[in-house]
Each structure stands twice: as structure tokens, then as C-alpha cells.
Amino acid sequence: MTTIELDNQYVMHTYGRLPVVFVRGEGCFVYDADGREYLDFVAGIAVNGLGHCHPKVVEAICKQAGILMHTSNLYHTTPQPRLAKLLVDASGMSKAFFCNSGAEANEAAMKLARKATKVAGHPEKTEIISAEGSFHGRTLAAITATGQPKYQKAFTPLPPDFKYVPYNDIDALRATAGEKTCAILMEPVQGESGVHPATQQFLQTARDLCNELGAALIFDEVQTGLGRTGKLFGFQHYGVVPDIMTLAKTLGGGFPIGACLAKGKYADVFEPGDHASTFGGNPLACAAAIACVTEIIEGGWVENSNKVGAYLVERLKTLPGIKEVRGMGLMVAAEFTEPIAKSIAAKALDKGLIVNAIGENVLRFVPPLIVTRELVDRAIAIIEY
């Protein structure tokens, strides 16, 4: 049987897979089973921040795999606190909890916010406010926080006490927040719904409301974190600091790992037994993340994201039929006036370029942070053809 036949027979299809079998990756390129080369401007949906199989990440994984891959979190291991310090120093947070994905990181953040209100003597504060069009993951609480009914309707009843406001609608946010609010959960840039940056005033209002109400401000930086937006963290564009921040995707350089970071009083809320992850913070994942984050910071890739991202935006604006180009750094969307995004993505794949169609009108571009202007030109030439 072929790979695709095996997949059809034995794998649950939670994704609509395209008829391509990728077998190898290097830098900004992946290669299929027939040896065809593809320029990857999706990067595993913003996961391969350093491209495919970055030598320093590969070296770290191989070295750690021969030393220690996993042991229970009942014991100390060396890489986990090293990674925690690296992220705390870079972000200004205080402590980290490690898990395996962005959804898990957001689950941890929401549990942390809920418990914090109990510790503070306000058990009635249980409501979590998120935005319409948001995306926070696929677990039950995470899809409830995700303000898109299409992801929720098959899995009702949903957990209670979640509320939604239109993204960047300050008046709606003020009207919705109240004495029962325990957290406001926002993405600095919404990714899955088409790359929509927050306004300064919207995030500042969220910060002010949380201060006023004794609620936690949570930033989901699963996609925006670690250089994707042209700064190390998305919140740094705004100068609005969250109490809790979640990371995943780029964090492991392609290896699965997620993190929930917290500062101040929120860093000390969890106690043994409150929350856990069997594989969370295992030595192999942490070694990969240390190598990846260190290279992103020291290798100049945040600045590259900023500069090449700006170039990508300018080149996309020259395409025919463009309505709007949005984004920050190398998190960019091109919206067309006509419903041609899926057609463009399909034709691009045939020509050796991977881009992501979001609905009928929007293409999303989240290439590796190591991408060059020359590769941007190559991608644009394929789309224009």
C-alpha cells in the first residue's frame, strides 16, 4: 500500500490532507516522496521558525536523546529549569510551566486564572472573556475560548462562563467585563482567522480592566511568540504586559513543546496536584527548545523577521486583485477582492510553493524566520505566474 492508502485506512482524518507526501526538509524547503522541492511559506503553521532540521536543534536533540529523554516530573532534570530561566529572562515573566502544545498551554493559563481568584477569596469570579475570531486550541476548554462557533457546535455542551467580544471593540470589552471576570484572554495578532493585529487601545483597555477588576490578562502568544511578529514577543509591540503568557509552535524548533509563563502573584498560584503534564518539560523537548530559542535570539532572526516581513508585505501589495495586506513581521495575510485564495494555494503547490488559504479570500504566510528577500521574490513570482 502507498503512504496515502495507509493513511486513508488507518489514520483518523482530523485534517483535510492534500495529496503530497513529504519525506525530508532542510531550511526553507521540504521535499516529497518523488524528490520534488517545495518552498515552505507555512512552516508547519508557524512551527519551524528556524526552518526544517536546523543543525543546532538537530544536534541538541541527538545529543540529549543519547543522555536522557524522559523521566517523571516527580524528579529534577537539568534542561527544564535552564529553559525556564531562558524564557523568563527574555520575557520578563517569573516562572514557567511546560506542556506539549499550545492548547495545553492555554488550558494551564485558564486554570491558573481560575484558581488565582479562589486564592484571592473571590470564588464567584469565574468568567473568561475572549475575542470573536480567536483561536486557542482544540481541547474542550480551548475551543470554548475560541470565538468561532464552527469549531464548537459538534462538541456541546461547552464549559460555562466564557464570553466573547468583537476583536478590537473597546466598548464591547468594557461592557462585557465585570465583577465575575477572572481573565481576559487575547492574541496580540489573531492568526487563524486571517492575521488581524490588535490595536494599541484595545490591549491597553484589557490591561486596565484586569487591573481594575483583579483579573488576569492572558496573552496567547502560541503563534506570535519568539520572533514571528518582528519582536521576540507580540506584546512588545504594544508595551502592554500580560500576567500570563502562553507559547508553543516555534518554541521547540519543530519538536513538540508548550509553555505557560506567569509573573507576579500568578507565578506562585499552582501547587503540587493542581496541574500537570506527564511529558511536559521532558529533557528532550527542553533541549530542543533551548537550542531553538537561543539561536533565534543570538542569530539575529527576530530582526530578520522584521525586515524580510516588511519586504514580503510590500511585494504582496503589488499582486493583482489585492484588497488588503495585513500583519507584523513574518505573520502576514493577503486578502483578495475575489474568492481565489484556495485556487491560488492549489496552483502554488503544483509549482512548488506552500501557502495557506484561510477561507476563500485570504492567503496566510508564516515562513521560517530565516527566510530571505530572494526567497520572497521566488514565492511572489510563483503566485504571479
PyMOL commands that set and color helices and strands:
alter all, ss='L'
color gray80, all
select helices_A, chain A and resi 3-10+43-46+55-65+79-91+102-119+140-145+149-155+170-176+200-213+234-237+249-252+264-268+283-298+301-316+341-350+373-384
alter helices_A, ss='H'
color red, helices_A
select strands_A, chain A and resi 22-26+29-32+37-40+95-99+127-131+162-165+181-186+189-190+196-197+216-220+244-247+258-262+322-328+331-336+353-354+356-358+362-365
alter strands_A, ss='S'
color yellow, strands_A
deselect
rebuild
show_as cartoon
